[in-house]
Amino acid sequence: MASRGYFGIGVEGISKPMNFGNLARSSHGFGASFIFTVAATKEIGRPSSDTNRSKDHLPWYSYDSVEEMRLPDDCRLVGIELTEDAIDLPSFRHPSKAAYVLGPEGGSLSPEMMAQCEFIIKIPMDYCINVAMAGAVVMYDRMRSMGRFAERPVMTGGPSEELQQHVHGKPLYSGGTRIGTRKDRPGRGEKTRN
């Protein structure tokens, strides 16, 4: 499931700790590097819905305002909001270093937060869904599009071929001798074919 880069996810104006607990549990499962709140209307604490205690395993950041929010260098802020001009999630290429932010339950991202976002994406649906569910959908899409998985078959069911091991770069040679091994290529100490 490993992919390159990192991501964090958070919510602006969250009012239901149980929803944030569900989002935190999902983010930990999907491999988030951090989670955060901005201008939470209630103290989050340790919601019982976060059954894997993600607060013990990854950083949680709480910011009082959009102006106070800090992200790692080169981290690109992606807003998740159901707006007319937002990019449909299935058409969005995720940044390798990203922080995703959702709006509150029964509300939207503030204009101040949207102004800070480099991208606004939406899940192509007719209406809004629960904050934790929306976050899980986006994290799944990130994992699916950035991770390495075997190709889906043309027919129904699982893959018919295993995922091939990734090979980084071109083969290395020293004095005309291949260093390392790769399928259908000579191994260490063997002469290359001319």
C-alpha positions in Angstrom: 0.0 0.0 0.0 3.0 2.3 0.4 3.1 5.4 -1.8 5.4 8.3 -2.1 5.0 11.5 -0.2 2.8 12.2 2.8 -0.6 13.6 3.7 -2.5 15.0 6.6 -6.2 15.6 7.0 -8.3 17.9 9.1 -11.6 19.8 9.6 -12.5 23.4 10.0 -15.2 24.2 12.5 -15.9 20.7 13.6 -18.7 20.5 16.3 -19.0 16.7 16.8 -16.1 15.0 18.5 -17.4 11.5 17.4 -17.2 12.5 13.8 -13.7 13.7 14.2 -12.8 10.5 16.0 -14.1 8.5 13.1 -12.0 10.6 10.7 -9.0 10.2 12.9 -9.4 6.4 13.0 -9.7 6.3 9.2 -6.8 8.6 8.6 -4.6 6.4 10.8 -5.7 3.4 8.9 -4.9 5.0 5.5 -1.5 6.1 6.7 -1.9 9.8 7.3 1.1 11.6 8.7 -0.9 14.1 10.8 -4.5 15.2 11.5 -5.7 18.7 12.5 -8.6 20.9 13.5 -9.1 24.6 12.7 -11.5 26.6 14.8 -13.2 23.6 16.4 -16.4 24.6 18.1 -16.0 21.9 20.8 -13.0 20.4 22.5 -12.2 17.1 20.7 -10.3 15.3 23.5 -10.2 11.5 22.9 -13.5 10.5 21.2 -14.6 7.0 21.9 -15.2 6.5 18.1 -11.4 6.6 17.7 -11.0 3.0 18.8 -7.4 2.7 17.7 -6.4 5.8 19.7 -4.8 7.5 16.7 -3.7 10.4 19.0 -1.2 8.0 20.5 0.3 7.2 17.0 0.3 10.4 14.9 0.4 14.1 15.6 -2.9 16.0 16.2 -2.7 19.7 15.7 -5.4 22.2 16.9 -5.4 25.7 15.5 -7.7 28.5 16.7 -8.0 30.1 13.3 -7.0 29.8 9.6 -4.3 32.5 10.2 -2.7 30.4 12.9 -2.7 27.1 10.8 0.8 25.9 9.9 1.6 23.2 7.4 5.0 21.6 6.5 7.1 23.3 3.8 5.9 22.5 0.3 2.7 20.9 1.6 -0.2 21.8 -0.7 -3.6 22.5 0.9 -6.6 20.8 -0.7 -10.1 21.8 0.3 -12.9 19.3 0.1 -16.1 21.1 -0.7 -19.2 20.6 -2.8 -19.0 23.7 -5.1 -19.8 24.2 -8.7 -16.2 24.9 -9.8 -14.5 22.3 -7.6 -12.5 19.5 -9.3 -14.3 16.1 -9.4 -12.3 13.7 -7.2 -11.9 11.0 -9.9 -10.3 13.6 -12.2 -7.9 15.0 -9.6 -4.2 14.2 -9.4 -3.2 14.2 -5.7 -0.1 16.2 -4.8 2.6 14.0 -3.2 2.7 16.3 -0.2 -0.8 17.3 0.8 -3.1 18.4 3.6 -6.8 17.9 3.0 -9.3 20.0 4.9 -13.1 19.5 5.2 -15.8 21.9 6.3 -17.9 21.4 9.4 -21.0 19.3 9.7 -24.0 21.2 8.2 -21.7 23.9 6.9 -18.9 24.8 4.4 -15.3 25.8 4.4 -14.9 29.4 5.3 -14.0 31.9 2.6 -10.7 32.5 4.5 -9.9 28.7 4.4 -10.9 28.4 0.7 -8.6 31.3 -0.1 -5.7 29.3 1.5 -6.4 26.2 -0.6 -4.5 25.6 -3.7 -7.1 23.2 -5.0 -10.8 22.6 -4.1 -12.1 19.1 -4.9 -15.5 17.5 -4.6 -16.9 14.0 -4.4 -19.3 13.9 -7.3 -22.5 13.4 -5.4 -25.9 15.1 -5.3 -25.6 16.1 -1.7 -23.1 16.3 1.2 -22.2 13.3 3.3 -20.8 12.9 6.8 -17.4 14.5 7.4 -15.7 11.3 8.4 -17.1 9.4 5.4 -16.1 12.2 2.9 -12.6 12.1 4.4 -12.4 8.3 4.0 -13.5 8.5 0.4 -10.8 11.1 -0.4 -8.1 9.1 1.4 -9.2 5.9 -0.4 -8.9 7.7 -3.7 -5.4 9.0 -2.8 -4.3 5.5 -1.8 -5.8 4.0 -5.0 -4.4 6.5 -7.3 -0.9 6.9 -5.7 -0.2 3.4 -4.4 1.0 0.4 -6.3 -1.6 -2.3 -6.9 -2.1 -5.0 -9.5 -4.2 -3.9 -12.5 -7.9 -4.6 -12.3 -8.9 -7.3 -14.7 -11.2 -6.8 -17.7 -13.6 -9.4 -16.3 -15.2 -9.3 -12.9 -13.0 -10.4 -9.9 -9.5 -9.9 -8.7 -6.3 -9.5 -10.7 -5.1 -12.4 -12.8 -1.4 -11.3 -12.6 0.5 -10.4 -9.5 2.0 -6.9 -9.1 5.5 -6.8 -10.6 8.2 -5.7 -8.2 9.2 -2.1 -9.0 12.6 -1.5 -10.4 14.2 1.9 -9.8 16.1 3.4 -12.7 18.3 1.8 -15.3 20.5 -1.2 -14.7 23.9 -0.5 -13.3 27.1 -1.7 -14.9 30.7 -1.7 -13.8 33.4 -2.5 -16.4 30.9 -4.1 -18.7 29.5 -6.3 -15.9 25.9 -6.0 -14.7 25.6 -5.2 -11.0 22.4 -6.7 -9.4 19.8 -8.9 -11.0 16.6 -8.4 -13.0 14.5 -10.9 -14.8 16.0 -11.9 -18.2 19.2 -10.0 -17.5 22.6 -11.3 -16.2 23.2 -11.2 -12.5 26.2 -10.0 -10.5 29.5 -10.9 -12.0 28.0 -12.2 -15.3 29.0 -10.7 -18.6 26.4 -8.7 -20.6 25.3 -10.1 -23.9 26.5 -8.3 -27.0 
